Amino acid sequence: MHTPIALTIAGSDSSAGAGLQADLKTFSSFGVFGLTAVTCVVSETPLALSQVHPVPPSVLQDQVRLLLKSYPIGAIKTGMLYSKAHIKAVCELLTDTNIPLIVDPVMVASTGDPLMREDALDTIRETLLPLATIITPNLPEAGILLRKSVVTAEDQEAAVEELTSTFGVSTYLKGGHLENTKTHRDLLKENGKLHVFEHEHLELPQTHGTGCTLSAALAAAISSGSSLEHAGKEAHHFTQQALRDSESWNSPSSGEAIFHLKQTQPLHAVTKN
C-alpha cells in the first residue's frame, strides 16, 4: 500500500510555525508524504513580520505543473497566494484536475500584517474559491469574503451558510476569534449538513500557524481517504491538541516569550461516530 501524498501551495515561514513548514509537519504526523510549491519567502516569527519576497508566478506555476504530472496527489491545499498573478497561475493548472482542493484564504498574518495584495481579493472570490472542495476561513476572513461583519456566534452560523451557497463549496468556518466566551465552535457545512466541533477557550499569547495546521490536517485526512465529516473531526482534534501542547522559548534579544503550536505530535485516532 502506497503512502498518501498531499501538496501544499503556500508561503515559506522562516520561523517554521506556519506556511509550508507547518503543513509538512502536519502531513508527517498523519503519515502523509508532503509536496510543496513555494509562493513567497517570508521573514517572520509569531511576533513580527519583516519581509515578504514573492516567487515569480511563472516559477510557482512550473513547480505545480511538475508535481501534478509526477505524483499521484491525493489532496491539494492552498495557503498564502499573495497576488492576483499568483492566484491565476495556480488556477490555470487546477481547473482541469479532479484532486480535492482545500483552500485556506490566507489574508493577514497573526501579527496583523497583510499577506495578500488588495487587488487579489476579487480573484480569490471569482476564480479560486469556486474550484475548492472545501474552504477554511476564520471569522475575519469570512467577513472579508462576504463583505460584512462576522463577529458573533449568530454571525458565524449565517456566514457558514452564505459562504457555502455563494461559492458552491463545503465550508469549515473556524470560531477561534469569538470574544468573551469560554468555548468556541468550528462549523462544517457539507452536503446540506452542519457539523459542530466545540472546544474550550485556550488563553495563549500567540496562535501562529493555527489556520495552516487545520487546513493541512484536512488535506492530509482527505488524501488518506477520509470523508469530509471525518476529516473535519480529525483536523479539529489535531489542531486543538497542537494548541494545548504549545511550546515556548524566550527571545534572546527582547526576553519576550515566543509560542509555537506543536504540529509534530503523535496522531490519535478519531472515531467516525
C-alpha positions as CSV (number, residue, x, y, z in Angstrom):
1,M,0.0,0.0,0.0
2,H,1.4,3.4,-1.0
3,T,1.8,6.3,1.3
4,P,-0.8,9.0,0.6
5,I,0.5,12.3,-1.0
6,A,-0.7,15.8,-0.3
7,L,0.6,19.0,-2.0
8,T,0.7,22.4,-0.2
9,I,0.9,25.6,-2.3
10,A,1.8,28.3,0.2
11,G,4.4,30.6,1.6
12,S,7.7,29.7,3.4
13,D,7.7,30.8,7.0
14,S,11.2,31.3,8.4
15,S,10.0,30.5,11.9
16,A,8.5,27.2,10.7
17,G,5.4,27.8,12.7
18,A,3.1,28.5,9.7
19,G,3.1,28.1,6.0
20,L,4.8,25.3,4.2
21,Q,6.8,24.2,7.2
22,A,3.7,23.8,9.4
23,D,2.0,21.9,6.6
24,L,4.8,19.5,6.2
25,K,4.9,18.8,10.0
26,T,1.2,18.2,10.0
27,F,1.3,15.9,6.9
28,S,4.1,13.9,8.6
29,S,2.0,13.4,11.8
30,F,-0.8,12.0,9.6
31,G,1.6,9.6,7.8
32,V,1.2,11.6,4.6
33,F,4.1,12.4,2.2
34,G,4.2,16.2,1.6
35,L,5.0,18.1,-1.6
36,T,5.5,21.8,-1.7
37,A,5.1,24.7,-4.2
38,V,6.5,27.9,-2.8
39,T,4.6,31.2,-3.4
40,C,6.6,33.6,-1.2
41,V,9.6,33.6,1.1
42,V,8.5,35.3,4.3
43,S,10.8,36.6,7.1
44,E,8.7,36.3,10.2
45,T,8.1,34.9,13.7
46,P,5.0,34.8,15.7
47,L,5.9,38.3,17.0
48,A,7.0,40.1,13.8
49,L,6.8,40.1,10.0
50,S,9.9,41.6,8.4
51,Q,9.8,40.9,4.7
52,V,7.7,39.1,2.0
53,H,9.5,38.1,-1.1
54,P,7.2,36.8,-3.8
55,V,8.3,33.9,-6.1
56,P,7.7,34.8,-9.7
57,P,4.3,33.4,-10.8
58,S,5.9,31.5,-13.7
59,V,8.2,29.7,-11.2
60,L,5.3,28.9,-9.0
61,Q,3.3,27.5,-11.9
62,D,6.3,25.4,-13.0
63,Q,6.5,23.9,-9.5
64,V,2.9,23.0,-9.5
65,R,2.9,21.7,-13.1
66,L,5.9,19.4,-12.5
67,L,4.4,18.0,-9.3
68,L,1.0,17.3,-10.8
69,K,2.4,15.3,-13.7
70,S,4.9,13.5,-11.5
71,Y,3.0,12.3,-8.4
72,P,-0.4,10.7,-7.6
73,I,-1.5,13.5,-5.4
74,G,-4.5,12.8,-3.1
75,A,-5.3,16.3,-2.0
76,I,-4.0,19.9,-2.6
77,K,-4.2,22.8,-0.1
78,T,-3.5,26.4,-0.8
79,G,-2.4,28.9,1.8
80,M,-0.7,32.3,1.1
81,L,-1.0,33.1,-2.6
82,Y,-0.2,36.8,-2.3
83,S,-1.2,38.3,-5.6
84,K,-3.7,38.2,-8.5
85,A,-0.9,36.8,-10.8
86,H,-0.1,34.0,-8.3
87,I,-3.7,33.0,-8.0
88,K,-4.2,32.9,-11.7
89,A,-1.1,30.9,-12.2
90,V,-2.3,28.2,-9.8
91,C,-5.9,28.2,-11.0
92,E,-4.9,27.7,-14.6
93,L,-3.5,24.3,-13.6
94,L,-6.1,23.3,-11.1
95,T,-9.2,24.0,-13.2
96,D,-9.0,20.6,-15.0
97,T,-7.9,18.4,-12.1
98,N,-10.2,16.2,-10.0
99,I,-8.0,16.3,-7.0
100,P,-9.7,17.5,-3.8
101,L,-8.8,21.2,-3.1
102,I,-8.7,22.7,0.3
103,V,-8.4,26.5,0.2
104,D,-7.2,28.4,3.3
105,P,-7.9,32.0,2.2
106,V,-4.8,33.5,4.0
107,M,-5.0,37.2,4.0
108,V,-3.4,38.5,7.2
109,A,-0.5,37.2,9.4
110,S,-1.1,36.6,13.1
111,T,0.9,39.8,13.7
112,G,-1.8,41.8,11.7
113,D,0.4,42.3,8.7
114,P,-1.1,41.8,5.2
115,L,-0.2,38.6,3.4
116,M,-2.2,39.4,0.2
117,R,-2.3,42.3,-2.1
118,E,-5.6,44.2,-2.1
119,D,-6.2,43.6,-5.8
120,A,-6.2,39.8,-5.2
121,L,-9.5,39.6,-3.3
122,D,-11.8,39.6,-6.3
123,T,-9.6,36.9,-8.0
124,I,-9.9,34.7,-4.9
125,R,-13.6,35.1,-4.8
126,E,-14.2,34.7,-8.6
127,T,-11.5,32.2,-9.6
128,L,-10.1,30.2,-6.7
129,L,-12.9,29.6,-4.3
130,P,-15.3,28.0,-6.9
131,L,-12.6,25.4,-7.6
132,A,-12.4,24.3,-4.0
133,T,-13.7,21.2,-2.4
134,I,-13.7,22.9,1.0
135,I,-12.7,26.4,2.2
136,T,-11.4,27.1,5.7
137,P,-11.7,30.8,6.6
138,N,-11.6,32.2,10.1
139,L,-14.2,34.8,11.1
140,P,-12.2,37.9,9.9
141,E,-11.6,36.2,6.6
142,A,-15.2,35.2,6.3
143,G,-16.2,38.8,6.8
144,I,-13.8,40.0,4.1
145,L,-15.1,37.4,1.6
146,L,-18.7,38.2,2.4
147,R,-18.1,41.9,2.7
148,K,-19.9,42.1,6.1
149,S,-19.1,41.9,9.8
150,V,-18.8,38.3,11.2
151,V,-18.1,38.7,14.9
152,T,-20.8,36.8,16.9
153,A,-21.9,33.2,17.1
154,E,-25.1,34.2,15.2
155,D,-23.0,35.8,12.5
156,Q,-20.9,32.7,12.3
157,E,-23.9,30.5,11.7
158,A,-25.3,32.8,9.0
159,A,-21.8,33.1,7.4
160,V,-21.2,29.4,7.0
161,E,-24.5,29.1,5.2
162,E,-23.8,32.1,2.9
163,L,-20.2,31.0,2.1
164,T,-21.4,27.6,1.1
165,S,-24.2,28.8,-1.1
166,T,-22.3,31.7,-2.6
167,F,-19.2,29.8,-3.7
168,G,-20.8,26.3,-4.2
169,V,-18.3,24.6,-1.9
170,S,-18.2,23.0,1.5
171,T,-17.1,25.3,4.3
172,Y,-15.2,24.8,7.5
173,L,-15.6,28.1,9.4
174,K,-13.3,28.5,12.4
175,G,-14.6,30.2,15.5
176,G,-11.5,30.9,17.4
177,H,-11.9,34.7,17.0
178,L,-15.1,34.9,19.0
179,E,-14.5,37.1,22.0
180,N,-15.6,36.8,25.7
181,T,-16.5,33.2,25.5
182,K,-15.4,30.1,27.4
183,T,-16.0,27.8,24.4
184,H,-15.5,28.1,20.7
185,R,-17.2,26.3,17.8
186,D,-15.9,25.3,14.4
187,L,-18.7,24.8,11.9
188,L,-18.5,22.4,8.9
189,K,-21.2,22.7,6.3
190,E,-21.2,20.0,3.6
191,N,-23.8,18.3,1.5
192,G,-26.5,20.2,3.3
193,K,-25.4,19.1,6.7
194,L,-24.0,21.2,9.5
195,H,-21.4,19.6,11.8
196,V,-20.3,21.4,15.0
197,F,-17.0,20.9,16.7
198,E,-16.6,22.5,20.1
199,H,-13.5,23.3,22.1
200,E,-12.6,25.2,25.3
201,H,-11.0,28.6,25.0
202,L,-7.3,28.5,25.5
203,E,-5.5,31.6,26.8
204,L,-2.4,31.7,24.6
205,P,-0.4,34.9,23.8
206,Q,0.2,33.7,20.2
207,T,-1.6,31.2,18.0
208,H,0.7,31.5,14.9
209,G,0.0,28.8,12.3
210,T,-3.4,27.6,13.6
211,G,-5.1,28.0,10.3
212,C,-2.3,26.4,8.3
213,T,-2.3,23.5,10.7
214,L,-6.0,22.9,10.4
215,S,-6.2,23.1,6.6
216,A,-3.1,20.9,6.3
217,A,-4.8,18.3,8.6
218,L,-7.9,18.4,6.5
219,A,-5.8,17.8,3.4
220,A,-3.9,15.0,5.0
221,A,-7.0,13.2,6.2
222,I,-8.7,13.7,2.8
223,S,-5.7,12.4,0.9
224,S,-5.8,9.3,3.1
225,G,-9.4,8.6,2.1
226,S,-11.4,10.2,4.9
227,S,-14.9,11.7,4.3
228,L,-15.2,15.5,4.8
229,E,-17.0,15.0,8.0
230,H,-14.4,12.6,9.4
231,A,-11.6,14.8,8.1
232,G,-13.2,17.8,9.9
233,K,-13.2,15.8,13.2
234,E,-9.6,14.8,12.7
235,A,-8.4,18.3,11.8
236,H,-10.3,19.9,14.7
237,H,-8.9,17.3,17.2
238,F,-5.3,17.6,15.9
239,T,-5.3,21.4,15.9
240,Q,-6.7,21.7,19.4
241,Q,-4.1,19.2,20.6
242,A,-1.3,21.2,18.9
243,L,-2.5,24.3,20.7
244,R,-2.7,22.6,24.1
245,D,0.8,21.3,23.6
246,S,2.2,24.7,22.5
247,E,5.9,25.2,23.3
248,S,7.6,28.5,24.1
249,W,11.1,30.0,24.2
250,N,12.3,33.4,25.4
251,S,13.7,35.6,22.7
252,P,17.4,36.3,23.4
253,S,17.0,39.9,22.2
254,S,13.8,41.0,23.9
255,G,13.2,38.3,26.5
256,E,9.6,38.0,25.2
257,A,8.1,34.5,25.1
258,I,7.6,33.1,21.6
259,F,4.9,30.4,21.4
260,H,4.6,27.7,18.7
261,L,2.0,25.0,18.1
262,K,3.3,21.5,18.3
263,Q,2.5,20.1,14.9
264,T,4.8,17.2,15.4
265,Q,2.5,15.3,17.8
266,P,1.5,11.7,17.5
267,L,-1.8,11.4,15.7
268,H,-4.5,9.8,17.9
269,A,-7.4,8.2,16.0
270,V,-10.7,9.9,16.0
271,T,-13.8,7.7,16.0
272,K,-16.1,8.1,13.0
273,N,-19.3,8.2,15.1
